[in-house]
Amino acid sequence: MLKIDQQGRDNKNLETGSLKQKLKWFRSKRQLIAAVFVLFFLSFSFPSNLNSGISDNEEMWYEMKILTLNEVLDLKKRLTDEVEIYIEENSFGSKLSAKRFIQLCKEQKFDIVLALSQAQIESHFGTRGVASRTNSVFNVGTFDNGTILYRYSHPDMSVSPYIYLVKRRYLLDDQKSSADLLKPSGFVNYKGARYASLKSYEYRVKGVYDKILRRTPIDSLWKEYNGINYIYAKELYSSIDRFYAIIK
């Protein structure tokens, strides 16, 4: 009986020692395992034939640059700073939040340069004309005869209704582009009604639009921030962070 007990304890000690050795090996190799995990992840995320030119999506993945988490945060901050500076320099003390403005344009997949251009032309970002009293930055629901349909408690609240209106009735859910609207007499809705009665409206908005493209990095930062690079990087690094938390 004693011999059997001793043998059982010896076997248990051997099993414990073996488990410790396995854990030690696992910890020493965790960086290698993490690398294998990432390669496995990427093998299912990237097209198998990047150079075939079969589709536009493959070409887009081929040219994609993976951003680190710090690069993503830095990109967002640079874009926010640029939009904030632009609003400040082209208004008279606007209360619009650049961060909220970017967020709403991103959520609705709306051209931020068009939104900035119209906000400047319509009301200098809510600081001039009727908009200074209604907080309707884009003068949605404000008519030449003095009729005012909408008032907002804060300028930020007028951004989402404007985006919804332009996307649905003027861009026709992306059947048209910003360039289409900014052609002469192009800013009309699905019924042919103009966004603004001013005949030179398209010309004036386009002038601001082109100026933003030429003189600021907003458009390039916006495309990078709003593109597939950012979304993919966020998912990738989130997965790696969770994996490291498990193996630590």
C-alpha positions as a Python dict, from the first residue, in 0.01 Angstrom:
ca = {
    (1, 'M'): (0, 0, 0),
    (2, 'L'): (282, 238, 86),
    (3, 'K'): (458, 157, -239),
    (4, 'I'): (144, 232, -438),
    (5, 'D'): (96, 565, -257),
    (6, 'Q'): (458, 662, -317),
    (7, 'Q'): (426, 570, -684),
    (8, 'G'): (113, 783, -712),
    (9, 'R'): (293, 1080, -554),
    (10, 'D'): (591, 1028, -784),
    (11, 'N'): (362, 1021, -1088),
    (12, 'K'): (190, 1336, -968),
    (13, 'N'): (525, 1512, -923),
    (14, 'L'): (629, 1407, -1273),
    (15, 'E'): (302, 1541, -1419),
    (16, 'T'): (342, 1871, -1229),
    (17, 'G'): (700, 1906, -1347),
    (18, 'S'): (597, 1834, -1703),
    (19, 'L'): (321, 2096, -1686),
    (20, 'K'): (565, 2356, -1553),
    (21, 'Q'): (806, 2280, -1835),
    (22, 'K'): (525, 2321, -2090),
    (23, 'L'): (421, 2655, -1939),
    (24, 'K'): (781, 2771, -1936),
    (25, 'W'): (820, 2678, -2302),
    (26, 'F'): (495, 2850, -2389),
    (27, 'R'): (599, 3173, -2218),
    (28, 'S'): (939, 3170, -2389),
    (29, 'K'): (777, 3118, -2728),
    (30, 'R'): (478, 3351, -2692),
    (31, 'Q'): (620, 3617, -2925),
    (32, 'L'): (671, 3351, -3191),
    (33, 'I'): (317, 3224, -3133),
    (34, 'A'): (183, 3579, -3157),
    (35, 'A'): (364, 3625, -3489),
    (36, 'V'): (214, 3300, -3619),
    (37, 'F'): (-128, 3418, -3506),
    (38, 'V'): (-88, 3748, -3693),
    (39, 'L'): (29, 3570, -4009),
    (40, 'F'): (-269, 3336, -3984),
    (41, 'F'): (-498, 3635, -3939),
    (42, 'L'): (-350, 3815, -4238),
    (43, 'S'): (-369, 3508, -4460),
    (44, 'F'): (-747, 3520, -4435),
    (45, 'S'): (-768, 3899, -4460),
    (46, 'F'): (-565, 3961, -4775),
    (47, 'P'): (-650, 3835, -5125),
    (48, 'S'): (-450, 3530, -5228),
    (49, 'N'): (-350, 3683, -5562),
    (50, 'L'): (-268, 4051, -5509),
    (51, 'N'): (-107, 4107, -5849),
    (52, 'S'): (-379, 3952, -6061),
    (53, 'G'): (-576, 4274, -6104),
    (54, 'I'): (-902, 4080, -6094),
    (55, 'S'): (-1091, 4346, -5900),
    (56, 'D'): (-1059, 4698, -5762),
    (57, 'N'): (-1085, 4561, -5409),
    (58, 'E'): (-772, 4351, -5458),
    (59, 'E'): (-583, 4654, -5583),
    (60, 'M'): (-700, 4852, -5282),
    (61, 'W'): (-580, 4583, -5040),
    (62, 'Y'): (-250, 4563, -5227),
    (63, 'E'): (-182, 4933, -5178),
    (64, 'M'): (-307, 4938, -4820),
    (65, 'K'): (-78, 5058, -4543),
    (66, 'I'): (-137, 4908, -4200),
    (67, 'L'): (-134, 5180, -3934),
    (68, 'T'): (-16, 5122, -3579),
    (69, 'L'): (-253, 5215, -3299),
    (70, 'N'): (-49, 5528, -3222),
    (71, 'E'): (-56, 5627, -3590),
    (72, 'V'): (-434, 5592, -3595),
    (73, 'L'): (-473, 5814, -3288),
    (74, 'D'): (-226, 6067, -3428),
    (75, 'L'): (-414, 6075, -3760),
    (76, 'K'): (-744, 6143, -3584),
    (77, 'K'): (-589, 6421, -3378),
    (78, 'R'): (-428, 6589, -3681),
    (79, 'L'): (-758, 6583, -3870),
    (80, 'T'): (-947, 6724, -3571),
    (81, 'D'): (-688, 6999, -3525),
    (82, 'E'): (-703, 7097, -3894),
    (83, 'V'): (-1085, 7114, -3898),
    (84, 'E'): (-1085, 7308, -3571),
    (85, 'I'): (-833, 7560, -3710),
    (86, 'Y'): (-1031, 7598, -4033),
    (87, 'I'): (-1359, 7665, -3850),
    (88, 'E'): (-1189, 7913, -3619),
    (89, 'E'): (-1022, 8103, -3904),
    (90, 'N'): (-1339, 8123, -4114),
    (91, 'S'): (-1599, 8211, -3855),
    (92, 'F'): (-1663, 8470, -3589),
    (93, 'G'): (-1636, 8253, -3280),
    (94, 'S'): (-1827, 7944, -3392),
    (95, 'K'): (-1940, 7699, -3123),
    (96, 'L'): (-1927, 7405, -3363),
    (97, 'S'): (-1730, 7109, -3230),
    (98, 'A'): (-1474, 6989, -3486),
    (99, 'K'): (-1470, 6646, -3322),
    (100, 'R'): (-1848, 6612, -3346),
    (101, 'F'): (-1850, 6747, -3702),
    (102, 'I'): (-1598, 6479, -3809),
    (103, 'Q'): (-1785, 6205, -3625),
    (104, 'L'): (-2117, 6282, -3794),
    (105, 'C'): (-1960, 6304, -4142),
    (106, 'K'): (-1784, 5972, -4084),
    (107, 'E'): (-2094, 5794, -3952),
    (108, 'Q'): (-2298, 5911, -4252),
    (109, 'K'): (-2010, 5863, -4502),
    (110, 'F'): (-2045, 6224, -4609),
    (111, 'D'): (-1789, 6442, -4787),
    (112, 'I'): (-1649, 6658, -4507),
    (113, 'V'): (-1506, 6915, -4751),
    (114, 'L'): (-1853, 6976, -4897),
    (115, 'A'): (-1997, 7013, -4546),
    (116, 'L'): (-1727, 7263, -4447),
    (117, 'S'): (-1771, 7457, -4771),
    (118, 'Q'): (-2147, 7494, -4732),
    (119, 'A'): (-2123, 7577, -4362),
    (120, 'Q'): (-1885, 7860, -4449),
    (121, 'I'): (-2092, 7998, -4736),
    (122, 'E'): (-2427, 7965, -4556),
    (123, 'S'): (-2343, 8117, -4220),
    (124, 'H'): (-1970, 8127, -4145),
    (125, 'F'): (-2027, 7818, -3931),
    (126, 'G'): (-2337, 7952, -3758),
    (127, 'T'): (-2203, 8295, -3667),
    (128, 'R'): (-2366, 8519, -3929),
    (129, 'G'): (-2714, 8593, -4062),
    (130, 'V'): (-3025, 8411, -3945),
    (131, 'A'): (-2815, 8112, -3837),
    (132, 'S'): (-2667, 8316, -3551),
    (133, 'R'): (-3018, 8310, -3399),
    (134, 'T'): (-3142, 7970, -3513),
    (135, 'N'): (-2815, 7773, -3475),
    (136, 'S'): (-2902, 7618, -3814),
    (137, 'V'): (-2551, 7627, -3960),
    (138, 'F'): (-2664, 7523, -4312),
    (139, 'N'): (-2990, 7723, -4302),
    (140, 'V'): (-3196, 7409, -4358),
    (141, 'G'): (-3561, 7510, -4330),
    (142, 'T'): (-3484, 7882, -4361),
    (143, 'F'): (-3647, 8053, -4659),
    (144, 'D'): (-3608, 8387, -4837),
    (145, 'N'): (-3961, 8494, -4739),
    (146, 'G'): (-3863, 8485, -4371),
    (147, 'T'): (-4010, 8143, -4291),
    (148, 'I'): (-3804, 7951, -4037),
    (149, 'L'): (-3893, 7587, -3984),
    (150, 'Y'): (-3607, 7470, -3762),
    (151, 'R'): (-3420, 7611, -3465),
    (152, 'Y'): (-3157, 7428, -3263),
    (153, 'S'): (-3024, 7471, -2911),
    (154, 'H'): (-2667, 7423, -3035),
    (155, 'P'): (-2502, 7443, -3382),
    (156, 'D'): (-2383, 7081, -3354),
    (157, 'M'): (-2745, 6966, -3361),
    (158, 'S'): (-2799, 7111, -3709),
    (159, 'V'): (-2527, 6903, -3877),
    (160, 'S'): (-2700, 6563, -3885),
    (161, 'P'): (-3030, 6693, -4038),
    (162, 'Y'): (-2828, 6870, -4309),
    (163, 'I'): (-2631, 6555, -4395),
    (164, 'Y'): (-2950, 6349, -4407),
    (165, 'L'): (-3120, 6603, -4636),
    (166, 'V'): (-2831, 6635, -4883),
    (167, 'K'): (-2758, 6261, -4898),
    (168, 'R'): (-3120, 6158, -4954),
    (169, 'R'): (-3259, 6438, -5171),
    (170, 'Y'): (-2958, 6588, -5349),
    (171, 'L'): (-2696, 6314, -5370),
    (172, 'L'): (-2977, 6059, -5409),
    (173, 'D'): (-2809, 5811, -5173),
    (174, 'D'): (-2471, 5842, -5346),
    (175, 'Q'): (-2601, 5822, -5703),
    (176, 'K'): (-2448, 6169, -5740),
    (177, 'S'): (-2118, 6308, -5611),
    (178, 'S'): (-2009, 6640, -5464),
    (179, 'A'): (-1865, 6729, -5806),
    (180, 'D'): (-2210, 6676, -5963),
    (181, 'L'): (-2374, 6914, -5716),
    (182, 'L'): (-2110, 7182, -5770),
    (183, 'K'): (-2155, 7198, -6145),
    (184, 'P'): (-2342, 7508, -6273),
    (185, 'S'): (-2707, 7473, -6165),
    (186, 'G'): (-2619, 7129, -6024),
    (187, 'F'): (-2727, 7170, -5661),
    (188, 'V'): (-3086, 7059, -5716),
    (189, 'N'): (-3290, 6789, -5544),
    (190, 'Y'): (-3476, 6496, -5697),
    (191, 'K'): (-3764, 6731, -5788),
    (192, 'G'): (-3534, 6981, -5958),
    (193, 'A'): (-3565, 7238, -5677),
    (194, 'R'): (-3249, 7434, -5587),
    (195, 'Y'): (-3082, 7414, -5246),
    (196, 'A'): (-3038, 7792, -5251),
    (197, 'S'): (-3201, 8064, -5460),
    (198, 'L'): (-2870, 8241, -5529),
    (199, 'K'): (-2779, 8170, -5892),
    (200, 'S'): (-2406, 8171, -5822),
    (201, 'Y'): (-2446, 7936, -5524),
    (202, 'E'): (-2264, 7641, -5685),
    (203, 'Y'): (-1982, 7868, -5800),
    (204, 'R'): (-1932, 8013, -5452),
    (205, 'V'): (-1942, 7676, -5273),
    (206, 'K'): (-1705, 7526, -5530),
    (207, 'G'): (-1462, 7815, -5476),
    (208, 'V'): (-1442, 7734, -5106),
    (209, 'Y'): (-1428, 7360, -5178),
    (210, 'D'): (-1131, 7401, -5411),
    (211, 'K'): (-959, 7635, -5166),
    (212, 'I'): (-981, 7371, -4890),
    (213, 'L'): (-831, 7114, -5126),
    (214, 'R'): (-544, 7343, -5226),
    (215, 'R'): (-455, 7509, -4898),
    (216, 'T'): (-528, 7255, -4626),
    (217, 'P'): (-449, 6886, -4568),
    (218, 'I'): (-807, 6819, -4457),
    (219, 'D'): (-910, 6620, -4764),
    (220, 'S'): (-606, 6390, -4760),
    (221, 'L'): (-632, 6336, -4383),
    (222, 'W'): (-1005, 6271, -4418),
    (223, 'K'): (-960, 6010, -4689),
    (224, 'E'): (-693, 5830, -4488),
    (225, 'Y'): (-893, 5844, -4165),
    (226, 'N'): (-1217, 5748, -4331),
    (227, 'G'): (-1065, 5474, -4548),
    (228, 'I'): (-1029, 5100, -4511),
    (229, 'N'): (-676, 5139, -4369),
    (230, 'Y'): (-807, 5281, -4042),
    (231, 'I'): (-1091, 5032, -4003),
    (232, 'Y'): (-868, 4733, -4076),
    (233, 'A'): (-590, 4853, -3846),
    (234, 'K'): (-834, 4904, -3561),
    (235, 'E'): (-967, 4549, -3595),
    (236, 'L'): (-618, 4401, -3634),
    (237, 'Y'): (-465, 4565, -3328),
    (238, 'S'): (-772, 4495, -3119),
    (239, 'S'): (-731, 4124, -3200),
    (240, 'I'): (-359, 4129, -3114),
    (241, 'D'): (-423, 4310, -2785),
    (242, 'R'): (-680, 4049, -2683),
    (243, 'F'): (-443, 3768, -2779),
    (244, 'Y'): (-157, 3912, -2572),
    (245, 'A'): (-392, 3950, -2274),
    (246, 'I'): (-463, 3576, -2293),
    (247, 'I'): (-102, 3456, -2317),
    (248, 'K'): (49, 3686, -2053),
}
